[in-house]
Amino acid sequence: MKKFLNLGSQPLANSYLTANNLNKREKKFKLEVGFDKKNYLVSILNTVPKEKMFNKDYPYKSSESHTMRNSFKIFSKKIKRKFKPETILEIGSNDGAFIKNFNKKNVIGVEPCKNLANMTKKLGFKIFSEYWNVSLARKIASKNKIDLIYSANTLSHIKDISEIFKAIKICLNDKGVLILEDPSLLECIKKVAYDQFYCEHIYVFSTIALQKILNQFDLIIFDIESTKTHGGSNRYFIKKKNNEFYKISNQVKKNIILEKKGGLDKFSTYKKFAKKVEKSKNQLKQIFNQLKRKNKKIIGYGATAKSCTVLNYCKINSNDIKFFYDTTSYKINKYLPGSKIMIKKYKKLSLNDADYVFLGAWNFKDEIFKKEKNFLKRGGKFITHIPQPKII
């Protein structure tokens, strides 16, 4: 694994601070990213133990995002129509935003974060509050083989890739389907979205890298869809190689051609990306410095894990951003790690709040702009850093 990007010393992205521990020394790790030329895999080089990230206080809840709820609702209808599964397993079921769309009798969830698992259990769903592994897969498969396994934005969180697919192969029916949805590396590179890298995102996958991994387990991608979630993701449809029920679509070949055209199989592409990241940092700092000199009030919108990477890499703190608005109940009245910017309960923006708003949740830009149209009409401005720092 050859290093191409250094995003500095970073705190754990979801380790929000309280007023009581605000002055305590935070645990940090080196956020460096590398490329493995042998298998085209892009990953962070220093990982954090999973128990420190995914535990009983995990803050992110899929159901609190209208975009995610709507996406899961639409996609679940497609699954029922196209695949007609009798049994469904979701790896990383979070607070049940996806599995709520199915009959409780047919669905199993796996969610190691106990606070989230308990929320779904209370709704009557069968949830294993454990980390996904071979042992758990055997336990599930001893009662039922699974027709459809789904996992959204979870694969990239698990360090041991071999364990993931060994376990999946144990559970999946011979004619079953595996659907994986994760941020697209090609979109990440195009948009200079370096905030896709943080402690939880161990990997950002390309099609070419994922297929190389799948080959080791006699699994193959038979179709791909692009989605807008998380700033641009790929939804991979995967089967066992001996499953002749599903034909391989032309979209798989198209994706591979696009990725190779985009240089995702070459180290030089990532070196160029690193230079763009540094330029982006300097441009964003310049915008903040200019506005501060004019005594403009700046607040933040969306205290996300992604924004944690940006703020700490660019050394933006509470002297630059007065506070963040966020809708996630767990985060309210806490402080962002590293930058120590306070998080307040969201309310509609007004010019009394701020002259400028830093868009931490840039991947929900369309949803946010629609919600804050009055703020924009009255002359309010947003600051974004994707695909390049600018004022909107």
C-alpha positions as CSV (number, residue, x, y, z in Angstrom):
1,M,0.0,0.0,0.0
2,K,1.6,3.2,-1.2
3,K,0.7,6.5,0.5
4,F,-0.6,9.4,-1.6
5,L,-2.5,11.6,0.8
6,N,-1.9,13.0,4.3
7,L,-4.9,14.6,6.0
8,G,-3.1,15.2,9.2
9,S,-3.8,14.2,12.8
10,Q,-7.6,13.7,13.2
11,P,-9.9,12.9,16.1
12,L,-12.5,10.1,15.8
13,A,-15.1,11.6,13.5
14,N,-18.2,10.8,15.6
15,S,-16.6,11.3,19.1
16,Y,-18.6,14.5,19.9
17,L,-17.5,16.4,22.9
18,T,-19.6,17.7,25.9
19,A,-19.1,20.8,27.9
20,N,-17.6,18.6,30.7
21,N,-14.9,17.1,28.5
22,L,-14.3,20.0,26.2
23,N,-10.8,20.7,27.5
24,K,-9.7,17.0,27.8
25,R,-7.1,15.8,25.5
26,E,-8.7,14.0,22.5
27,K,-7.5,10.7,21.1
28,K,-6.2,11.3,17.5
29,F,-4.9,9.2,14.7
30,K,-2.9,9.9,11.5
31,L,-5.3,10.1,8.6
32,E,-3.3,8.9,5.7
33,V,-4.6,7.3,2.5
34,G,-2.9,4.8,0.2
35,F,-3.3,2.9,-3.1
36,D,-2.5,-0.8,-3.6
37,K,-1.4,-1.3,-7.2
38,K,-1.9,-5.0,-7.0
39,N,-5.6,-5.0,-6.4
40,Y,-6.4,-1.3,-7.1
41,L,-7.7,-0.8,-3.5
42,V,-7.8,2.6,-1.9
43,S,-7.8,2.7,1.9
44,I,-6.7,4.6,5.0
45,L,-3.4,3.4,6.3
46,N,-4.0,3.7,10.1
47,T,-7.2,2.1,11.4
48,V,-9.1,2.6,14.7
49,P,-10.4,-0.4,16.7
50,K,-14.1,-1.0,15.6
51,E,-15.2,-1.0,19.3
52,K,-14.2,2.7,19.6
53,M,-16.3,3.7,16.6
54,F,-19.4,1.4,16.6
55,N,-20.7,1.1,20.1
56,K,-23.8,1.9,22.2
57,D,-23.7,5.6,21.5
58,Y,-23.4,5.7,17.7
59,P,-25.0,9.0,16.6
60,Y,-25.9,8.6,13.0
61,K,-29.5,7.5,12.3
62,S,-30.6,6.9,8.7
63,S,-34.3,7.6,9.5
64,E,-33.5,11.2,10.5
65,S,-32.6,12.0,6.8
66,H,-35.5,12.5,4.5
67,T,-33.2,11.7,1.5
68,M,-32.2,8.3,3.0
69,R,-35.7,7.4,4.0
70,N,-37.0,8.1,0.6
71,S,-34.1,6.3,-1.1
72,F,-34.7,3.2,0.9
73,K,-38.5,3.3,0.3
74,I,-38.1,3.5,-3.4
75,F,-35.4,0.9,-3.6
76,S,-37.3,-1.6,-1.4
77,K,-40.2,-1.5,-3.8
78,K,-37.8,-2.3,-6.7
79,I,-36.4,-5.3,-4.7
80,K,-39.8,-6.7,-4.0
81,R,-40.8,-6.3,-7.7
82,K,-37.5,-7.6,-9.3
83,F,-36.2,-10.2,-6.9
84,K,-39.2,-11.3,-4.8
85,P,-37.1,-12.5,-1.9
86,E,-38.6,-14.6,0.8
87,T,-35.7,-13.9,3.2
88,I,-33.7,-10.7,3.5
89,L,-30.6,-9.9,5.6
90,E,-29.3,-6.4,6.1
91,I,-25.7,-6.0,7.3
92,G,-25.5,-2.6,9.1
93,S,-29.2,-2.2,9.6
94,N,-28.8,1.1,11.6
95,D,-32.1,2.2,13.1
96,G,-34.1,0.1,10.6
97,A,-34.7,2.7,7.9
98,F,-34.4,0.1,5.2
99,I,-35.9,-3.0,6.8
100,K,-39.0,-1.1,8.0
101,N,-40.2,-1.4,4.4
102,F,-40.5,-5.2,4.6
103,N,-42.6,-7.8,6.5
104,K,-41.0,-8.4,9.9
105,K,-41.2,-12.2,9.4
106,N,-39.0,-12.1,6.4
107,V,-36.2,-9.8,7.6
108,I,-33.1,-10.1,9.8
109,G,-30.9,-7.2,10.7
110,V,-27.2,-7.1,11.9
111,E,-26.3,-4.0,13.8
112,P,-23.4,-3.9,16.3
113,C,-24.3,-0.4,17.7
114,K,-26.6,-1.3,20.6
115,N,-28.6,1.9,20.7
116,L,-29.6,1.5,17.1
117,A,-30.2,-2.2,17.3
118,N,-32.5,-1.7,20.3
119,M,-34.6,0.9,18.4
120,T,-35.3,-1.7,15.6
121,K,-35.9,-4.5,18.1
122,K,-38.6,-2.5,19.8
123,L,-40.4,-2.4,16.4
124,G,-40.5,-6.2,16.4
125,F,-37.7,-6.9,14.0
126,K,-35.1,-9.7,14.5
127,I,-31.8,-8.0,15.1
128,F,-28.4,-9.4,15.9
129,S,-26.5,-6.8,17.9
130,E,-23.1,-8.2,16.8
131,Y,-20.3,-7.5,14.4
132,W,-20.7,-9.2,11.1
133,N,-18.4,-12.3,10.9
134,V,-18.3,-16.0,10.0
135,S,-19.5,-17.2,13.3
136,L,-22.7,-15.1,13.1
137,A,-23.2,-16.1,9.5
138,R,-23.2,-19.8,10.5
139,K,-25.7,-19.1,13.2
140,I,-28.1,-17.4,10.7
141,A,-27.5,-20.0,8.0
142,S,-28.2,-22.9,10.3
143,K,-31.9,-21.9,10.3
144,N,-32.2,-20.2,6.9
145,K,-30.2,-19.5,3.8
146,I,-30.8,-16.0,2.6
147,D,-32.4,-15.0,-0.7
148,L,-31.2,-11.4,-0.6
149,I,-28.4,-9.7,1.4
150,Y,-28.3,-5.9,1.4
151,S,-25.7,-3.6,2.9
152,A,-25.5,0.1,2.4
153,N,-22.5,2.2,3.5
154,T,-21.2,-0.6,5.7
155,L,-18.7,-2.6,3.7
156,S,-16.3,0.4,3.7
157,H,-16.4,0.3,7.5
158,I,-15.1,-3.2,8.0
159,K,-11.4,-3.8,8.0
160,D,-11.3,-7.6,7.4
161,I,-12.7,-7.8,3.8
162,S,-12.0,-11.6,3.7
163,E,-14.2,-12.2,6.8
164,I,-17.0,-10.1,5.2
165,F,-17.3,-12.3,2.0
166,K,-16.6,-15.6,3.7
167,A,-19.5,-14.9,6.0
168,I,-21.7,-13.7,3.1
169,K,-21.0,-16.8,1.0
170,I,-22.1,-19.0,4.0
171,C,-25.5,-17.2,4.2
172,L,-26.4,-16.5,0.6
173,N,-28.6,-18.9,-1.3
174,D,-27.0,-20.4,-4.5
175,K,-29.6,-18.4,-6.5
176,G,-29.5,-15.5,-4.1
177,V,-28.5,-11.8,-4.6
178,L,-26.0,-9.6,-2.7
179,I,-26.5,-5.9,-3.0
180,L,-23.8,-3.6,-1.8
181,E,-24.0,0.2,-1.8
182,D,-21.0,2.3,-1.1
183,P,-19.5,5.7,-2.0
184,S,-18.0,5.7,-5.5
185,L,-14.2,6.2,-5.8
186,L,-14.6,7.7,-9.2
187,E,-17.0,10.4,-7.9
188,C,-14.7,11.0,-4.9
189,I,-11.8,11.7,-7.3
190,K,-13.8,13.8,-9.7
191,K,-15.3,16.0,-7.0
192,V,-12.1,16.2,-4.9
193,A,-14.3,14.8,-2.1
194,Y,-11.4,14.1,0.3
195,D,-13.9,14.2,3.2
196,Q,-15.0,10.7,2.2
197,F,-11.9,9.6,4.1
198,Y,-12.3,9.5,7.9
199,C,-11.8,6.9,10.6
200,E,-14.9,4.9,9.7
201,H,-14.4,4.9,6.0
202,I,-11.5,2.4,5.8
203,Y,-12.1,1.9,2.1
204,V,-13.5,3.8,-0.8
205,F,-14.2,1.3,-3.6
206,S,-14.0,1.2,-7.3
207,T,-15.7,-1.4,-9.4
208,I,-12.3,-2.8,-10.6
209,A,-11.1,-3.2,-7.0
210,L,-14.3,-4.7,-5.7
211,Q,-14.4,-7.3,-8.5
212,K,-10.8,-8.4,-7.8
213,I,-11.8,-9.0,-4.2
214,L,-15.0,-10.9,-5.2
215,N,-13.1,-13.2,-7.5
216,Q,-11.4,-14.7,-4.5
217,F,-14.8,-15.9,-3.2
218,D,-16.4,-17.0,-6.6
219,L,-18.7,-14.0,-6.6
220,I,-19.3,-11.6,-9.5
221,I,-20.9,-8.3,-10.1
222,F,-23.8,-8.7,-12.6
223,D,-25.2,-5.1,-12.6
224,I,-24.5,-1.6,-11.2
225,E,-26.6,1.4,-10.5
226,S,-25.4,4.9,-9.7
227,T,-27.1,6.8,-6.9
228,K,-26.8,10.3,-5.5
229,T,-26.5,9.2,-1.9
230,H,-23.5,10.2,0.1
231,G,-22.3,12.5,-2.7
232,G,-22.3,9.7,-5.4
233,S,-22.4,6.0,-4.7
234,N,-22.5,2.7,-6.6
235,R,-25.1,0.1,-6.0
236,Y,-23.5,-3.3,-6.9
237,F,-25.7,-6.4,-7.7
238,I,-23.6,-9.5,-7.0
239,K,-24.2,-13.3,-7.4
240,K,-22.3,-16.5,-7.0
241,K,-20.4,-17.4,-10.2
242,N,-22.4,-20.6,-10.7
243,N,-25.7,-18.7,-10.6
244,E,-26.9,-18.5,-14.2
245,F,-30.2,-17.0,-13.4
246,Y,-28.9,-13.4,-13.7
247,K,-27.1,-12.2,-16.8
248,I,-24.2,-9.7,-16.6
249,S,-25.4,-6.3,-17.8
250,N,-23.4,-4.0,-20.1
251,Q,-23.3,-1.5,-17.2
252,V,-20.6,-3.5,-15.5
253,K,-18.3,-3.2,-18.5
254,K,-19.2,0.5,-18.9
255,N,-18.2,1.2,-15.3
256,I,-14.9,-0.5,-15.7
257,I,-14.1,1.4,-18.9
258,L,-15.0,4.7,-17.2
259,E,-12.9,3.9,-14.1
260,K,-9.9,3.0,-16.2
261,K,-10.4,6.1,-18.3
262,G,-10.4,8.0,-15.1
263,G,-7.1,6.5,-14.1
264,L,-8.3,4.6,-11.0
265,D,-5.8,1.8,-11.8
266,K,-2.8,4.2,-11.8
267,F,-1.0,5.7,-8.8
268,S,-0.3,8.9,-10.7
269,T,-4.1,9.7,-10.6
270,Y,-4.0,9.7,-6.8
271,K,-0.9,11.9,-6.6
272,K,-2.7,14.5,-8.8
273,F,-5.8,14.1,-6.5
274,A,-3.6,14.9,-3.5
275,K,-2.4,18.1,-5.1
276,K,-6.0,19.1,-5.8
277,V,-6.8,18.4,-2.1
278,E,-4.1,20.7,-0.9
279,K,-5.2,23.4,-3.3
280,S,-8.8,23.0,-2.0
281,K,-7.6,23.5,1.6
282,N,-5.8,26.7,0.7
283,Q,-8.8,28.1,-1.2
284,L,-11.2,27.3,1.6
285,K,-8.9,28.9,4.2
286,Q,-8.7,32.0,2.0
287,I,-12.5,32.3,1.8
288,F,-12.8,32.1,5.6
289,N,-10.0,34.6,6.1
290,Q,-11.5,37.1,3.7
291,L,-14.9,36.9,5.4
292,K,-13.4,37.2,8.8
293,R,-11.6,40.4,7.8
294,K,-15.0,41.8,6.7
295,N,-16.5,40.8,10.1
296,K,-19.0,38.5,8.5
297,K,-20.8,36.0,10.7
298,I,-20.4,32.3,9.6
299,I,-22.2,29.3,10.9
300,G,-22.2,25.7,9.8
301,Y,-25.0,23.4,8.5
302,G,-24.7,19.7,9.1
303,A,-22.2,18.6,11.7
304,T,-21.2,15.5,9.8
305,A,-18.4,13.0,10.1
306,K,-17.3,14.2,6.7
307,S,-17.1,17.8,7.9
308,C,-14.9,16.7,10.8
309,T,-12.2,15.7,8.2
310,V,-12.4,19.1,6.4
311,L,-12.4,21.2,9.6
312,N,-9.5,19.5,11.2
313,Y,-7.4,19.3,8.0
314,C,-8.0,22.9,7.1
315,K,-7.6,24.0,10.8
316,I,-11.0,25.7,10.9
317,N,-12.4,26.0,14.4
318,S,-14.8,28.0,16.6
319,N,-12.9,31.2,15.8
320,D,-14.1,30.8,12.2
321,I,-17.5,29.2,12.6
322,K,-19.7,30.3,15.5
323,F,-21.8,27.1,15.7
324,F,-23.3,24.3,13.6
325,Y,-27.0,23.5,13.0
326,D,-27.9,19.8,12.9
327,T,-31.0,17.7,13.1
328,T,-29.5,14.7,14.8
329,S,-30.8,14.6,18.4
330,Y,-27.7,13.0,19.9
331,K,-25.4,15.8,18.6
332,I,-27.4,18.8,20.0
333,N,-25.5,20.9,22.6
334,K,-22.3,18.9,22.0
335,Y,-19.2,20.0,20.2
336,L,-17.5,18.8,17.0
337,P,-14.3,16.8,17.8
338,G,-11.0,18.6,17.2
339,S,-12.5,22.0,16.0
340,K,-14.7,22.2,19.2
341,I,-17.5,24.1,17.4
342,M,-20.8,23.9,19.2
343,I,-23.8,22.1,17.7
344,K,-27.3,23.6,18.1
345,K,-30.7,22.2,17.3
346,Y,-31.6,23.0,13.7
347,K,-34.1,25.8,12.9
348,K,-34.7,27.5,9.6
349,L,-32.0,29.9,8.6
350,S,-32.4,33.6,8.8
351,L,-30.0,36.5,8.2
352,N,-30.1,37.1,12.0
353,D,-28.2,33.8,12.3
354,A,-25.5,34.4,9.8
355,D,-24.3,36.1,6.7
356,Y,-22.7,32.9,5.4
357,V,-23.3,29.2,6.1
358,F,-20.7,26.5,5.7
359,L,-22.3,23.5,4.1
360,G,-20.9,20.5,6.0
361,A,-23.6,18.2,4.7
362,W,-22.8,19.1,1.0
363,N,-24.2,15.8,-0.2
364,F,-27.7,17.0,0.9
365,K,-27.2,20.3,-0.9
366,D,-30.4,20.0,-3.1
367,E,-32.5,19.1,-0.1
368,I,-31.0,21.9,2.0
369,F,-31.3,24.6,-0.7
370,K,-35.0,23.7,-1.1
371,K,-35.6,23.9,2.6
372,E,-33.7,27.2,2.9
373,K,-35.0,29.0,-0.2
374,N,-36.1,32.1,1.8
375,F,-32.6,32.5,3.3
376,L,-31.2,32.4,-0.2
377,K,-33.8,34.8,-1.6
378,R,-33.0,37.4,1.1
379,G,-29.3,37.4,0.2
380,G,-28.0,34.6,2.5
381,K,-24.9,32.8,1.1
382,F,-23.6,29.2,1.5
383,I,-19.9,28.2,1.5
384,T,-19.1,24.8,-0.1
385,H,-15.8,23.0,-0.6
386,I,-17.1,20.4,-3.1
387,P,-16.2,20.1,-6.0
388,Q,-14.1,23.3,-5.2
389,P,-14.3,25.9,-2.5
390,K,-16.7,28.7,-3.4
391,I,-19.5,31.0,-2.2
392,I,-23.0,30.2,-3.6
